[in-house]
Amino acid sequence: MPERFPEMDAAKLRKSGSVLTVGTFDGVHTGHRAILEQVVATAKKEGCPGVIITFDPHPRSVVGKNGPMELLTPIAERIALLKSFGIDEVIVVPFTEAFAALSPEEYIQDFLVKSFAPKAIVTGYDHHFGKGRAGNFDTLARFAPVFNYRLSEIPATTIDAAAVSSTKIRTALREGRVADAARMLGRPYSITGTVVKGKQLGRTIGFPTANLEPVEPAQLIPAEGVYAAIAETESGNRFRAMINIGRRPTVEAAGERTLEAHLLDHFSGNLYDQRLRILCIDRLREEQKFASLDALKAQLAQDREQAKAVLPENL
């Protein structure tokens, strides 16, 4: 069993029963919608909570062969997005090697049934679980009459019709196609960062920037370049912005990769140590090395006008 399993939530669900589904749901994208809607509808019919079981860290970071997984949604954002669909409870289970080693039978009996007393389980057509991912829909169906839960599977045609996957979204972001990623997500891709002190070079050429340190180090950062974006402060104020992701080759020979936001609308105050949420709207261009600071400044002025043309005036 997970080392930090939320027993209080589990105890409540053992008493009420649940309609549940299990998955990482990274991105909470349009391809997930059919599963979430089915959970909500079935929970209302059964008169019990609709429950999502998700994992942190990402299972592929633990059992995958390619090292840590780049996340689309930090766990706090994932929980909020899942609940926005009407899900009653989101249980975050620590994914460990011990948890991954559970046999499919142990996973069903000791994890799902004993912890959540499911009245119904909803799965996607390709859902696998247990050691070596040996468990599947047929395994769940075999145990359904034993533990008295109903089982429904979202068909492949329904999920495939969305033509969306977390992998496709990651590919789009790595290529800088943030507008394509937004269509698949059903919302702009966002990054939340803490404003930290940088080298303050931007203000010397009339383009002061807020340097951001992402709050989730494992989150995927889009391809290097200049983007039109919306910046949202902790207080909820929103500003048009352009952001630069890259290494500032015009001013540094071998700079570290940074994420900087230049607010296009008037702002007064101090953002240092505050969190800023960036909504990526569209990519304006690749990062370039310019012959001089004057050439960089001239390009940034063009970028600013292009960003204003892309972004709505009323946020």
Secondary structure, 3 states (H helix, E strand, C coil): CCCCCCHHHHHHHHHHCEEEEECCCCCCCHHHHHHHHHHHHHHHHHCCCEEEEEEECCHHHHHCCCCCCCECCCHHHHHHHHHHCCCCEEEEEECCHHHHCCCHHHHHHHHHHHHHCEEEEEEECCCCECHHHCECHHHHHHHHHHHCCEEEEECHHHHHHCCCCHHHHHHHHHCCCHHHHHHHHCCCEEEEEEEECCCCCHHHHCCCCEEEEECCCCECCCCCEEEEEEEEECCCCEEEEEEEEECCCCCCCCCCCEEEEEECCCCCCCCCCCEEEEEEEEEEECCCCCCCHHHHHHHHHHHHHHHHHHCCCCC
